[in-house]
Structure formats: C-alpha cells, structure tokens
Amino acid sequence: MKKKVVIFESKYGSTRCYARWLAEELSCPVFEKRNFKPKDLKAYDVIIYGGGLYAGGVSGISLLTKNWEILSEKEVILFTCGLANPDDPNNVTHIRRGLGKVLSAEIMDSVKIFHLRGGIAYSGLSFVHKAMMFMLRRMLLKKDPSELTSEDRQLLDTYGKQVDFTDRAALEPMINVVKTLE
Ligand SMILES: Cc1cc2nc3c(=O)[nH]c(=O)nc-3n(C[C@H](O)[C@H](O)[C@H](O)COP(=O)(O)O)c2cc1C
C-alpha cells in the first residue's frame, strides 16, 4: 500500500475543505504547508498538494519547485482551487498557462493536475485582497464587454458577494487516479 499525504495552503478555507475531504477519502494524513517539514516528503510515495488561486498563481506552489529533487522520485498530484469554473476549458487553459510560468516543463509533464472550484466571501477578505479585487473589477468594467472572458464575467457577477462552489463530488476524478497508483 503506497503511503499518501495531502498538503495544502489555504487563505480562506476552500482548499482546506477539499484537502480534508481528500484525506478522509484516502485515509491519509493532511497537513497545512506551514506545518509540514519538506524533508518529511521522503516518507511518502504519493504527495497531493493543493493551493488556492491568487491572481493566476497557486498559493504555496514553491513546495513543488523547491523540493523537486525529492518529489521527482514520487507520484505527485497538484490541485488548484479557484473561483473560475474549471468546467470551462478556457479557464483551465488560463490556469495551466499560469502554472507553466512557474513550473518547469519536467514538473508540468510529471505532475497530475486537477482543478477545483472554491468560493469567495468579500466581507472576510484582507484589506490587500479587497483592494486587489476592487482594482481588478475597475479594470474589467473599462473593457469592451465583448472582450470579457467567462472568468472575468464570473468575477463581476460575484463581486462583493459570498459564494461557495466547493463540492465533494468534484474530487472523484482525483480520487480515482490516486487509487490507480496503488
Ligand atoms: C486577490 C484574489 C485573487 C484571486 N485570483 C483568482 C484567480 O486568478 N483565479 C481564480 O480562479 N480565483 C481567484 N481568486 C479566488 C480564490 O481562488 C478563491 O477564493 C479560492 O476559493 C481561494 O481558496 P482558499 O480560500 O483555499 O485560499 C482570487 C481571490 C482573491 C481574493
């Protein structure tokens, strides 16, 4: 039986929620990235890392880039958690383009990548995040509406609100892939 671990970084809780569900489904330990010592990666065969999406980047993705020497020997699964709907192929292309900027071609080829949908609660955002979203919205409102992507429209529709798209069933494809690694 392969030893599995789920590690995550979550600022407002959506990625944490998916990480805990996954660990329950896979009966394996789950750690917040800040509480996990990278040298302990050696003890596992299958490492699942999840991070929230922030301005196109994945929170805590340095766990993969900084420890690739250890991870290259392992089965690595990465999941992103963002507001954009991953059922829309354009959103997935956009997320992968962002990942391609920080992950080497070798990492992109080796890691199995999944995309999950989180949520947002504007009232709970930090000052900096509120300001970022305010500026992003202002920029989008200046654009010609025909140029807006579905991700842009999603952001405008949910701006200022509280939405939660976390869905345990969305983990099924990832769980199935982990089970094939046994
Ligand atoms: C400042 C900011 C930037 C964000 N950028 C993106 C983004 O580029 N793509 C996306 O899909 N979601 C984006 N989101 C939404 C978050 O990814 C979403 O709230 C997610 O559920 C956060 O997960 P976490 O709470 O586990 O950190 C952004 C949210 C904030 C506050």
The ligand as an ORCA input file, in Angstrom:
! r2SCAN-3c Opt
* xyz 0 1
  C      -6.936     38.702     -4.514
  C      -7.585     37.472     -5.077
  C      -7.181     36.972     -6.306
  C      -7.804     35.829     -6.843
  N      -7.379     35.362     -8.063
  C      -8.013     34.287     -8.604
  C      -7.620     33.793     -9.883
  O      -6.682     34.271    -10.511
  N      -8.317     32.742    -10.395
  C      -9.362     32.155     -9.715
  O      -9.969     31.221    -10.232
  N      -9.730     32.589     -8.477
  C      -9.083     33.643     -7.930
  N      -9.451     34.089     -6.672
  C     -10.463     33.357     -5.920
  C      -9.822     32.331     -4.967
  O      -9.008     31.439     -5.667
  C     -10.927     31.562     -4.255
  O     -11.489     32.444     -3.300
  C     -10.467     30.274     -3.599
  O     -11.598     29.590     -3.098
  C      -9.467     30.558     -2.500
  O      -9.074     29.371     -1.867
  P      -8.519     29.402     -0.362
  O      -9.602     30.022      0.472
  O      -8.323     27.986     -0.017
  O      -7.238     30.196     -0.360
  C      -8.850     35.200     -6.123
  C      -9.241     35.698     -4.869
  C      -8.622     36.824     -4.343
  C      -9.072     37.334     -3.014
*
